[in-house]
Amino acid sequence: MAEYAKFTEEMIHTHTILVPDMLPIHFKLLIAIFESKGYHMELLRNDSRAVVDEGLKNVHNDACYPALLVIGQFMDALKSGKYDPDKTALLITQTGGGCRASNYIHLLRKAVNRNFPQVPVVSLNFSGLEKDSGFRITASMFFKMMYAVLYGDLLMTCYNKCRSYEVKKGEAKAVLDKWQDALGEMFRTGGRYTHTKQLYAEILEDFGAIKISGEKKVKVGIVGEIYVKYSPLANNHLEDFLISEGCEPVVPSLLEFVMYCASSNFFNAQIYDSKTLTSAIFKLGYKLIYSKQKELIKIMKKNGKFEPLHDFEHLRALADKYINQGVVMGEGWLIPAEMAALAQTGVENIICAQPFGCLPNHIVAKGMSRAIKADNPNANIVAIDYDPGATRVNQENRIKLMLANAVS
C-alpha cells in the first residue's frame, strides 16, 4: 500500500488548508471556526473548464461527478502556482456512509501523490475516520459548527429570496456580506454567536428591510445529490441562472442533510437491532440539533417575511408515505421528502440535480417522482444530469423547457 503524507499538529501553524467550493455561504462561517483554533484555510473559487479537465486526468471515468470535480478543483489549484506545495494541505468531507463520497479520499490521495506527494489530505468527518490525523474537531468546535450551519441556512434562505426581488441590485449581497463578516468574527473571537434568538431576529430584520418588487415570480425548488445541489461549480451556478430567468430559487437547508445523516445512524441501529454507544450519541446529537431547528423555525414564522425551514420531523413523516427511512444511499429518503415538502408549501416547480455515477441517487429521485406527482398533480419535476460531457447550454435549455410549463 502506498504511503501518503499525513497532516500533523505542527502543520496547523505552517500550512494553508484548501477547501472545495460546495457551500460558499456556510463554508465561510465554518472556516472562521477553524481559524479560531489556529488553522489557516482558503475556500477555492476556481471553476473554469480546467477543473473538469484535471478531474478527468486524475480520476477514472467510472467515478461520480462530484469526485471528479472536487479532485479536479484541488489539482487545478495546486498546479496554478498560487500555493506552495510544501505548505499546503487539502480538506475533504466524509459522511461515513456507503456512498463513494466517503471513499474517494483515496482517489484524491492517489492523484496528489503522483504530482505533489508532500501535500497531505485532511478528512472532515464525525464518524471516527482518519484517527491518526493531526486534524482534530473538539466538542466546542462541533457546537460552533452546528450554529454555523443554522446561521448559514438562514442567510442562504433570506439571500435567495431578497436577491430575486430586490429593487436596488446588490443590496441583498451587501447584507449577506455584512452578516458573514459579523458572524465570522464572532466565531473567531468567541462573541455572542450563541445569542441565537436576538441574532436571528436581527438578520431577518436586515434582509426584511430590503426594498423588493411586488411582482409574482415562479418559485423553483432545488433538490438532489448533496454536492451538485449546493455547489455553484457542480450545478453551473444554477441559482444565478434561475434568477436571471426571472425565478426565485428555493434551496432546502443544509441542516436537513446533517439531521438526515444523524437520524439514519440511530434509525438503522433500531431496524437492524444493532444499537451501540455511537448510535446513542447520534440520537442525543439529533435531539439537540432538532431543538435548535425548531427555535429558528419559530422565529422565522414570527417574522413572517420568509418561508421557514422544513421541520425535520415533518420531513420524516412525509418520507414514510413514499419510502422507508432505511433507504439511505444516494441521499435516500431525503430527496422524495424534500420534493413533497416543497410541493406542499407552494414550490411546485422542482429541479432535481443529479450527478453522473450516482446510481442510488437516480433511483430515489427519478424513481419517486411519479409518486410525488400522483399526490401533487401540479408538481412540475425535472431531473437535470450533470457530468463532464453535458454542456451548460443543454442543461439550461432543459430548465427553460421546464419553466415554459412552470406553475406560478
Residue pairs with C-beta under 8 A, 6 or more apart in sequence:
2 109
2 110
2 113
4 109
4 112
4 113
4 117
4 120
4 121
5 113
5 117
5 118
5 119
5 120
5 121
6 120
6 132
6 133
6 134
7 15
7 89
7 120
7 121
7 122
7 133
7 134
7 135
8 134
9 134
10 134
11 89
11 120
11 134
12 37
12 38
12 39
12 134
12 135
13 38
14 87
15 40
15 87
15 88
15 89
15 120
16 40
16 41
16 42
16 83
16 87
16 88
16 89
17 34
17 39
17 40
17 41
17 42
17 88
17 89
17 90
17 91
17 122
18 41
18 42
18 44
18 74
18 77
18 83
18 88
18 89
18 90
18 91
19 27
19 31
19 41
19 42
19 43
19 44
19 91
20 44
20 69
20 70
20 73
20 74
20 91
20 92
20 231
21 27
21 43
21 44
21 45
21 47
21 73
21 231
21 232
21 233
22 93
22 227
22 230
22 231
22 234
23 152
23 156
23 230
23 231
23 254
24 43
24 45
24 232
25 152
25 155
25 156
25 159
25 176
25 180
26 148
26 149
26 152
26 153
26 156
26 254
27 43
28 43
28 180
28 184
29 148
29 151
29 152
29 180
29 183
29 184
29 187
30 145
30 148
31 41
31 42
31 43
31 184
32 148
32 183
32 184
32 185
32 187
32 188
33 141
33 144
33 145
33 148
33 187
34 41
34 141
35 41
35 188
36 144
36 187
36 188
36 189
36 190
37 138
37 141
41 91
44 73
44 74
44 77
46 73
46 76
46 77
46 80
47 73
47 232
47 233
48 76
50 72
50 76
51 69
51 72
51 73
51 76
51 233
52 68
52 69
52 72
52 388
53 72
54 71
54 72
54 73
54 75
54 76
54 79
55 67
55 68
55 69
55 70
55 71
55 72
55 73
55 75
55 388
56 68
56 72
56 388
57 75
58 71
58 72
58 75
58 107
58 111
58 114
59 67
59 68
59 71
59 72
59 104
59 107
59 111
61 388
62 357
63 100
63 104
63 107
63 357
64 100
64 101
64 104
64 355
64 356
64 357
64 358
65 228
65 234
65 355
65 356
65 357
65 358
65 386
65 387
65 388
66 101
66 225
66 227
66 228
66 231
66 234
66 355
66 358
67 100
67 101
67 104
67 107
67 357
68 388
69 227
69 231
69 233
69 234
70 92
70 104
70 108
70 227
71 104
71 107
71 108
71 111
73 233
74 90
74 108
74 111
74 112
75 111
75 112
75 115
77 83
78 85
78 88
78 112
78 115
78 116
78 119
79 115
85 116
85 118
85 119
86 118
88 116
88 119
89 119
89 120
89 121
89 122
90 108
90 112
90 119
90 120
90 121
90 122
91 121
91 122
91 123
91 124
91 135
92 104
92 105
92 108
92 121
92 122
92 123
92 124
93 101
93 123
93 124
93 125
94 101
94 102
94 105
94 123
94 124
94 125
94 127
94 129
94 130
95 101
95 102
95 125
95 127
95 261
96 102
96 125
96 126
96 127
96 128
96 129
97 261
97 264
97 328
97 329
98 328
98 329
99 329
99 330
99 358
99 360
100 357
101 226
101 227
102 125
102 127
102 129
105 121
105 123
108 121
109 121
112 119
112 121
122 130
122 133
122 135
123 129
123 130
123 133
123 135
124 135
124 137
126 137
126 142
128 278
137 145
144 187
144 193
146 288
146 289
146 292
147 187
147 193
147 194
147 196
147 292
148 183
148 187
149 254
149 255
149 258
150 196
150 255
150 292
150 293
150 296
151 179
151 183
151 193
151 199
151 203
152 254
153 253
153 254
153 255
153 296
153 309
154 200
154 203
154 204
154 296
154 300
155 176
155 179
155 180
155 203
156 251
156 253
156 254
157 251
157 253
157 306
157 307
157 309
158 172
158 175
158 203
158 204
158 207
158 306
159 172
159 173
159 175
159 176
159 207
160 239
160 248
160 249
160 250
160 251
161 207
161 248
161 306
161 307
162 171
162 172
162 175
162 207
162 210
162 212
163 172
163 173
163 243
164 217
164 243
164 247
164 248
164 249
165 212
165 213
165 215
165 217
165 248
166 172
166 210
166 211
166 212
166 213
167 211
167 212
167 213
168 210
168 211
171 210
171 211
172 207
172 210
175 206
175 207
175 210
178 206
179 203
179 206
183 193
183 199
185 191
186 192
186 193
187 193
192 198
192 199
193 199
196 292
196 295
196 296
197 295
197 299
200 296
200 299
200 300
201 299
201 303
204 299
204 300
204 303
204 305
204 306
205 303
207 305
207 306
208 303
208 305
208 306
216 408
217 246
217 247
217 248
217 408
218 246
218 247
218 248
218 349
218 403
218 406
218 407
218 408
219 247
219 248
219 250
219 346
219 347
219 348
219 349
220 242
220 247
220 248
220 249
220 250
220 347
220 349
220 350
220 351
220 403
220 406
221 249
221 250
221 251
221 252
221 338
221 339
221 342
221 347
221 349
221 350
221 351
222 229
222 235
222 238
222 239
222 249
222 250
222 251
222 252
222 350
222 351
222 353
223 229
223 252
223 335
223 338
223 339
223 342
223 350
223 351
223 352
223 353
223 365
224 331
224 335
224 351
224 352
224 353
224 354
224 361
224 365
225 330
225 331
225 353
225 354
225 355
225 358
225 361
226 257
226 331
227 234
227 355
228 234
228 235
228 353
228 354
228 355
228 386
229 235
229 251
229 353
230 251
230 254
232 238
232 239
232 240
234 353
234 355
234 386
235 353
235 386
236 386
236 392
236 395
236 396
238 249
238 351
238 353
239 249
239 251
241 396
241 399
242 248
242 249
242 399
243 249
245 399
245 400
245 403
247 349
247 403
247 406
250 307
250 342
250 347
252 309
252 310
252 338
252 341
252 342
253 309
253 310
255 289
255 293
255 309
255 312
256 309
256 310
256 312
256 315
256 334
256 338
257 331
257 334
258 289
259 286
259 289
259 290
259 293
259 312
260 312
260 328
260 331
260 332
260 333
260 334
262 282
262 283
262 285
262 286
262 289
263 282
263 286
263 312
263 316
263 325
264 325
264 328
264 332
265 278
265 279
265 282
265 283
266 275
266 279
266 280
266 282
266 283
266 286
267 325
267 326
268 274
268 279
268 326
268 328
269 275
269 276
269 279
271 326
290 312
290 313
293 309
293 311
293 312
294 311
296 308
296 309
297 308
297 309
297 311
300 306
300 307
300 308
300 309
301 308
307 345
310 338
310 341
310 345
314 341
315 334
315 337
315 338
315 341
316 325
316 337
318 336
318 337
318 340
318 341
318 344
319 325
319 333
319 334
319 336
319 337
321 340
321 375
322 333
322 336
322 337
322 340
322 368
322 371
322 372
323 332
323 333
323 336
323 364
323 368
324 333
325 332
325 333
327 333
327 364
329 360
329 364
330 358
330 359
330 360
330 361
330 362
330 363
330 364
330 365
331 361
331 364
331 365
332 360
332 364
333 364
335 352
335 361
335 364
335 365
335 368
336 364
336 365
336 368
336 371
336 372
339 350
339 352
339 368
339 369
339 372
339 379
339 381
340 372
340 375
340 376
342 348
342 350
343 350
343 372
343 375
343 376
343 378
343 379
344 376
348 376
348 378
348 379
348 380
348 407
349 380
349 402
349 403
349 406
349 407
350 379
350 380
350 381
350 382
351 382
351 383
351 384
351 399
351 402
352 365
352 366
352 369
352 381
352 382
352 383
352 384
353 384
353 386
354 361
354 362
354 365
354 366
354 383
354 384
354 385
354 386
355 361
355 385
355 386
355 387
356 385
356 386
356 387
356 388
356 390
357 387
362 383
365 383
366 383
369 381
369 383
372 379
372 381
373 379
373 381
378 407
380 402
380 405
380 406
380 407
382 398
382 399
382 401
382 402
384 395
384 398
384 399
385 395
386 395
